[in-house]
Amino acid sequence: MGTISRNKIRKYLREDLLAGLTVAILVIPQAMGYALIAGVPPIYGLYTAFIPLLIYPLFGSSPHIIVGCAAIPSMMVFSSLSSMAEPFSQEYLQLTAMLTFLVGVCLVFFRIMRFGKLARLISRSVIYGYTAGAAILILLSQLKYMLRANVGDASSSMEYVKNLFSNMSSVHILSLSMGIAAIVFMLILRKINRKIPSAIFVLLGGIVAAFLMNLESKGVELVKEIPAGLPSFGLPFLDWQLTLKLLPYSFIIALVAYVQSFAIAKTFAMQGKDDGLDPNQELFALGASNLISAFFFCFPNTGSLTKSAVNYDAGSKTGFSSLFAGAIIGLVLLFFTAYFFYLPKTILAAIIMVAVLKFINIKGILGVFKSSGIDFMILMTTLLVTLFINIQLGVFLGVVLSIFVGIYRVGGFGSFVKIFAQSDQVAVVVNGELKLTSPIIYTNANNANQKLRAQLKDNGDVTLNADHLEMDADGIDVLRMLSDEYGVEIINTEKSIG
């Protein structure tokens, strides 16, 4: 089962070729930057961009999603492995391939067990918390390339920041100036038109400037040698003791990767009004992408919001756009890697910093704060643990807290299981009122949204009664959105705000 058919390829060839070209232009600089975040040489970012683009569309159910390296899995790789081996070392690369393989195994296992509903276990509060925390960590990690300051071997984010600011005297002013200029230039272009490939302009400008002005002799650090050629096939290093040690990390990365990828695919399916998305098929497609990628020493991959949005906006209609983007990156690997020798690392850092800014969703965080104090506490706990301990523990703790709070809100474990399974009726029409019969929390918010919309369309002008029912931030948002869109009056929702 895939997103490609010969008839569709012929019908939409022009649109898919244009979308694939646009995606490839965006992918190349981001992939190299994400590699540095993951702790591997830039070429492995291109490998991780290349292989999944060829694998996912053969199995996935979304015609628009672009699978490859992404910011949060890259950060999770570094936080998982940096204490086991020296980043950028051969041992670290072997562990990375092993981790990717285990992530693929976890995803395929989820598919076999039909765990597609696992995505519901991560609430919006947890997503906002861990993405904001991871984004801040990524921004901090890139400062060392932009400042070219000596931070030493920091064992925590606090120690890293301390080392960074205590060594401000070693900051390289030219590198910093180039990085800031690149960020400002990209933000201005994004303001003018988000479709402009600002990252590729900055990348090319940096290469030309470094070559013509001999910036390396002035202290600007360059990417330098990037080996040419397609990734070679090899068996991932497997060790039983290491497998047991990496499995918890693999499980969390697999869960986060699936939630991120499925949420993106669902967004585009809803926009296109063609929801042929299969949660379990998406698990298998993402699992296959990671399993196969491991044999080419890629790091864990997932759906990318930025690249998928570009693909969708450029007019992609089938998974052929992904295959075409992969073919272009393959040509770059074969013939053009030598041109990246003069790419300044401060430019790569600037590209990544601009790319991850969107993960700090201030509007969304404030929305949770206004809706529910309990959910905001979960959000902040996830964010702080992610920031000061590690991402995996942040996500795990956030999920556990969300489950316990959800059980408390709906009055017990049995009710929570029913709501998670979405087996209960959401609302009934009584005397001109659409009366809610089930609490709405993060595990059933999407399902409740769809069912309530259908009932509002069928019953015309009714009042929506949510009296005495518990809601979390997701549930409150569903009711507010329906009230705004349909002009319905909502009764007593203030009693439900926790």
C-alpha positions in Angstrom: 0.0 0.0 0.0 1.5 3.3 -1.1 0.7 6.8 -2.3 1.8 6.3 -5.8 0.0 4.9 -8.9 1.0 5.1 -12.5 -2.1 6.9 -13.5 -1.7 9.5 -10.8 2.0 10.0 -11.7 1.1 10.7 -15.4 -1.7 13.0 -14.4 0.2 15.0 -11.8 3.8 14.7 -13.2 4.4 18.5 -13.6 3.1 19.4 -10.1 5.1 16.6 -8.4 8.3 17.4 -10.2 8.1 21.1 -9.2 7.3 20.1 -5.6 10.1 17.6 -5.5 12.6 20.2 -6.7 11.4 22.7 -4.2 11.7 20.2 -1.3 15.3 19.1 -2.4 16.4 22.8 -2.3 15.1 23.1 1.3 16.3 19.7 2.5 20.0 20.0 1.6 21.1 22.8 4.0 18.7 21.6 6.8 19.9 18.0 6.6 23.6 19.0 7.1 22.6 21.2 10.0 20.5 18.5 11.7 23.5 16.1 11.4 25.6 18.4 13.5 22.7 18.5 16.1 22.7 14.7 16.1 26.4 14.6 16.6 27.4 13.1 13.3 29.3 14.6 10.2 27.2 16.6 7.8 27.3 13.9 5.1 25.2 11.6 7.3 22.5 14.3 7.3 22.3 14.1 3.5 22.2 10.3 3.8 19.3 10.6 6.2 17.5 13.0 3.9 18.2 10.7 0.9 17.1 7.2 1.9 13.8 7.9 3.7 12.6 10.0 0.7 12.8 6.8 -1.4 11.3 4.5 1.2 8.3 6.2 2.8 6.2 6.8 -0.4 6.3 3.1 -1.2 4.5 2.2 2.0 2.9 5.4 3.4 -0.7 6.5 3.1 -0.1 10.2 2.9 0.8 11.7 -0.6 2.2 14.9 0.9 4.4 14.1 3.9 8.2 14.3 3.6 10.1 11.9 5.8 13.7 12.5 6.7 15.9 14.1 9.3 14.1 16.5 11.7 15.1 18.7 14.6 13.6 16.9 17.6 14.7 13.3 16.7 18.2 14.7 16.0 18.4 16.3 19.4 17.1 13.0 21.0 19.8 11.1 19.3 22.5 13.3 20.8 20.9 13.2 24.3 20.7 9.4 24.1 24.2 8.6 22.8 26.5 11.5 23.8 27.2 9.9 27.2 28.0 6.5 25.6 30.5 7.6 22.9 32.3 10.7 21.6 30.1 12.5 19.1 31.4 12.3 15.5 33.5 9.3 16.3 33.2 5.9 14.5 31.8 4.3 17.7 29.2 7.0 17.9 28.2 6.4 14.2 27.8 2.7 14.9 25.6 3.4 17.9 23.5 5.8 15.8 22.8 3.1 13.2 22.0 0.7 16.0 19.6 3.2 17.5 17.9 3.8 14.1 17.5 0.1 13.7 15.8 -0.3 17.1 13.5 2.7 16.4 12.4 0.9 13.2 11.9 -2.3 15.2 9.7 -0.5 17.8 7.6 1.1 15.0 7.1 -2.2 13.2 6.2 -3.8 16.5 3.7 -1.0 17.2 2.2 -1.8 13.7 2.0 -5.6 14.4 0.2 -4.9 17.7 -2.0 -2.3 15.9 -1.0 0.5 18.2 -1.9 3.3 15.8 -3.9 4.9 18.6 -0.7 5.4 20.7 -0.6 8.9 19.2 -3.5 9.9 21.5 -1.4 9.3 24.6 0.6 12.5 24.0 -1.5 15.5 24.8 -1.1 18.9 23.3 0.4 20.2 26.6 3.2 17.5 26.3 3.8 18.4 22.6 4.1 22.1 23.3 6.4 21.4 26.3 8.9 19.0 24.7 9.0 20.8 21.4 9.7 24.2 23.1 12.4 22.5 25.4 14.0 20.7 22.5 14.0 23.9 20.4 15.8 25.9 23.1 18.4 23.1 23.4 18.9 23.2 19.7 19.3 26.9 19.7 21.9 26.6 22.5 23.7 23.8 20.7 24.2 26.0 17.6 25.5 29.0 19.5 29.0 27.4 19.8 29.2 27.3 16.0 28.0 30.8 15.6 30.2 32.3 18.4 33.0 29.8 17.9 33.5 29.9 21.6 35.1 27.2 23.6 32.5 25.4 25.7 34.5 22.3 26.6 32.8 19.0 27.5 29.6 20.1 29.2 27.6 17.3 30.8 24.3 19.3 31.1 22.6 22.3 29.5 23.3 24.4 32.5 27.0 23.6 32.4 27.0 24.3 28.7 25.5 27.8 29.2 27.9 28.5 32.0 30.9 27.5 29.9 29.6 29.5 27.0 29.2 32.7 28.9 32.4 32.3 30.9 34.3 32.1 27.6 32.8 35.0 25.8 36.2 36.6 25.4 37.0 33.8 22.8 34.0 34.7 20.6 34.9 35.1 17.0 33.3 38.4 15.9 33.4 37.7 12.1 31.6 34.3 12.6 29.0 35.9 14.9 28.4 38.8 12.5 27.9 36.4 9.5 25.5 34.2 11.6 23.4 37.2 12.7 23.3 38.6 9.1 22.2 35.2 7.8 19.4 35.0 10.4 18.2 38.5 9.7 18.2 37.9 5.9 16.2 34.6 6.2 13.6 36.2 8.5 13.2 39.1 6.2 12.7 36.8 3.2 10.2 34.7 5.2 8.3 37.8 6.0 8.1 38.8 2.3 7.1 35.3 1.1 7.5 32.0 3.0 7.9 30.1 -0.2 11.2 31.8 -1.0 14.0 29.2 -0.3 15.9 31.6 2.0 18.1 28.8 3.4 19.5 27.9 0.0 20.3 31.6 -0.8 22.1 31.9 2.5 24.0 28.6 2.0 25.2 29.6 -1.5 26.1 33.1 -0.4 28.1 31.7 2.5 30.0 29.4 0.2 30.8 32.1 -2.3 31.9 34.6 0.4 34.1 32.0 2.1 35.8 31.1 -1.2 36.3 34.6 -2.6 37.3 36.3 0.7 39.4 33.3 2.0 37.4 33.4 5.3 39.1 30.4 6.7 42.3 32.4 7.0 40.4 34.9 9.0 39.2 32.3 11.5 35.8 31.3 10.1 35.3 27.6 10.6 34.3 25.7 7.4 32.5 22.3 6.9 35.4 21.2 4.6 35.7 17.8 3.2 32.4 16.0 2.5 32.9 12.6 0.8 31.2 12.1 -2.6 29.0 9.1 -3.5 25.9 7.4 -2.3 25.8 5.8 1.2 27.3 2.3 1.3 25.3 -0.6 2.6 26.4 -2.2 5.8 25.0 -4.2 8.8 24.3 -2.1 11.9 26.4 -3.1 14.9 24.3 -5.1 17.3 25.2 -6.0 20.8 22.7 -7.5 23.3 23.8 -5.4 26.3 23.8 -2.2 24.3 20.4 -3.2 22.8 18.9 -3.4 26.3 20.5 0.0 27.2 19.2 1.6 24.0 15.7 0.1 24.0 14.1 2.7 26.3 15.5 5.5 24.2 14.4 3.8 21.0 10.8 3.4 22.4 10.5 7.1 23.2 12.1 8.3 20.0 9.8 5.9 18.0 6.7 7.2 19.9 7.7 10.9 19.4 8.6 10.3 15.7 5.2 8.6 15.0 3.2 11.3 16.8 5.0 14.1 15.0 4.8 12.3 11.6 1.1 11.3 12.0 0.0 14.7 13.2 1.6 16.4 10.2 0.0 13.8 7.8 -3.4 14.3 9.5 -3.1 18.0 9.1 -2.6 17.8 5.3 -5.3 15.1 5.0 -7.9 17.4 6.6 -6.8 20.4 4.5 -7.2 18.3 1.3 -10.6 16.9 2.5 -9.4 13.4 1.6 -8.7 11.6 4.8 -7.4 8.3 3.5 -4.9 8.2 6.3 -4.3 4.8 8.0 -2.6 5.2 11.4 -1.3 1.6 11.4 0.0 1.9 7.8 1.8 5.1 8.8 3.5 3.1 11.7 4.7 0.5 9.2 5.9 3.1 6.6 7.8 5.0 9.2 9.2 1.7 10.7 10.3 0.5 7.3 12.0 3.9 6.6 14.0 3.7 9.8 14.8 0.0 9.5 16.2 0.3 6.0 17.9 3.6 6.8 19.9 1.9 9.5 21.7 -0.3 6.9 23.0 3.0 5.4 24.1 4.4 8.8 21.4 7.1 8.9 20.1 8.5 12.2 16.4 8.2 13.2 13.9 9.9 10.8 10.4 11.1 10.9 7.9 13.4 9.0 9.1 17.0 8.8 6.6 19.8 9.2 8.7 22.4 7.3 9.5 20.2 4.3 6.0 18.6 4.2 4.4 22.1 4.2 6.7 23.2 1.4 5.8 20.0 -0.5 2.1 20.6 -0.1 2.2 24.3 -0.9 4.3 23.5 -4.1 1.4 21.4 -5.3 2.4 17.8 -4.7 -0.3 15.3 -5.5 1.5 11.9 -5.0 4.5 10.4 -3.3 6.4 10.8 -6.6 7.4 14.3 -5.4 9.3 12.6 -2.5 11.0 10.2 -4.9 12.0 13.0 -7.2 13.4 15.0 -4.3 15.4 11.9 -3.3 16.7 11.6 -6.8 18.0 15.2 -6.8 19.7 14.6 -3.4 21.3 11.5 -4.9 22.7 13.6 -7.7 24.1 16.0 -5.2 25.8 13.2 -3.3 27.3 11.9 -6.5 28.5 15.0 -8.1 28.3 18.2 -6.0 29.5 17.5 -2.4 32.9 19.1 -3.2 31.1 22.5 -3.5 30.2 22.3 0.2 33.9 22.5 1.3 33.7 26.3 1.8 30.4 26.3 3.7 30.9 28.2 7.0 29.5 26.4 10.0 28.1 29.6 11.3 25.8 29.7 8.2 24.6 26.1 9.0 24.0 27.2 12.6 21.9 30.2 11.4 19.8 28.0 9.1 19.0 25.5 11.9 18.2 28.3 14.4 15.7 29.9 12.0 14.2 26.4 11.3 13.6 25.5 14.9 12.1 28.9 16.1 8.6 27.7 15.1 8.8 24.9 17.7 8.6 27.5 20.5 4.8 28.0 20.1 4.2 31.0 22.4 0.6 31.4 21.3 -0.2 27.7 21.9 1.5 27.8 25.4 -0.5 30.9 26.4 -3.6 29.2 25.2 -3.0 26.2 27.5 -2.2 28.6 30.4 -5.6 30.4 29.9 -7.5 27.1 29.5 -6.2 24.9 32.3 -3.8 25.4 35.2 -3.3 21.6 35.5 -2.4 21.2 31.8 -0.1 24.2 32.0 1.7 22.5 34.9 2.1 19.3 32.7 3.4 21.5 29.9 6.0 23.3 32.1 7.1 20.0 33.8 7.7 18.5 30.3 9.5 21.6 29.2 11.8 21.9 32.3 12.6 18.2 32.4 13.4 18.3 28.7 15.6 21.3 29.1 17.5 20.4 32.2 17.6 16.6 32.2 16.7 15.1 28.7 14.0 15.0 26.1 13.1 11.3 26.6 12.4 11.7 30.3 10.5 14.9 29.6 8.2 13.2 27.1 7.8 10.1 29.3 7.0 12.1 32.4 4.6 14.3 30.5 2.7 11.3 29.1 2.5 9.7 32.6 1.2 12.9 34.2 -1.4 13.4 31.4 -2.7 9.9 31.8 -3.0 10.2 35.6 -4.7 13.6 35.3 -7.0 12.2 32.6 -8.0 9.3 34.8 -8.7 11.7 37.7 -10.7 14.0 35.4 -13.1 11.4 34.0 -13.6 9.6 37.3 -11.5 6.4 37.0 -9.4 4.1 34.9 -12.4 2.4 33.3 -13.9 5.7 32.0 -10.5 6.7 30.7 -10.1 3.5 28.7 -13.6 4.0 27.2 -12.8 7.6 26.2 -9.4 6.5 24.9 -11.1 3.8 22.8 -13.7 6.4 21.7 -16.4 3.8 22.3 -18.8 6.2 24.0 -21.3 8.5 22.3 -20.2 12.1 22.6 -23.5 14.0 22.6 -27.3 13.6 22.2 -29.9 16.1 21.1 -32.5 16.8 23.9 -35.2 19.5 23.7 -33.2 21.7 21.3 -29.9 21.2 23.1 -26.9 19.2 22.0 -26.0 17.7 25.4 -22.6 16.3 25.9 -22.7 12.8 27.4 -18.9 12.2 27.6 -16.0 14.3 28.9 -13.7 15.7 26.2 -10.0 15.3 27.0 -6.9 15.0 24.8 -7.5 11.3 24.1 -10.8 11.9 22.3 -10.7 15.6 21.4 -10.3 15.0 17.6 -13.0 12.4 17.5 -15.4 14.6 19.5 -14.6 17.5 17.3 -15.6 15.5 14.2 -18.8 14.0 15.7 -20.0 17.3 17.2 -19.5 19.1 13.8 -21.6 16.4 12.1 -24.4 16.8 14.7 -24.3 20.6 14.5 -24.7 20.5 10.8 -27.6 18.0 11.1 -29.5 19.8 13.8 -29.1 23.5 12.9 -29.5 26.1 15.6 -29.0 24.4 18.9 -27.3 25.1 22.3 -24.3 23.0 23.3 -24.7 21.9 26.9 -21.4 20.9 28.6 -22.8 21.1 32.2 -20.8 19.3 34.9 -18.4 17.5 32.5 -14.7 17.7 32.9 -12.6 19.2 30.1 -8.9 19.6 29.6 -7.2 22.3 27.5 -7.8 20.2 24.3 -11.5 19.8 25.1 -12.1 23.4 26.0 -10.4 24.4 22.7 -12.8 22.1 20.7 -15.8 23.8 22.3 -14.5 27.3 21.8 -13.7 26.5 18.2 -17.2 25.1 17.5 -18.7 28.1 19.3 -16.8 30.5 17.0 -17.4 28.7 13.8 -21.1 27.8 14.3 -22.2 30.6 16.6 -23.6 28.2 19.1 -24.1 29.1 22.8 -22.2 26.9 25.2 -23.6 26.4 28.7 -21.6 26.1 31.9 -18.2 25.4 30.3 -16.6 27.4 33.1 -17.3 24.6 35.6 -15.2 22.3 33.4 -12.1 24.4 33.3 -9.5 22.7 35.5 
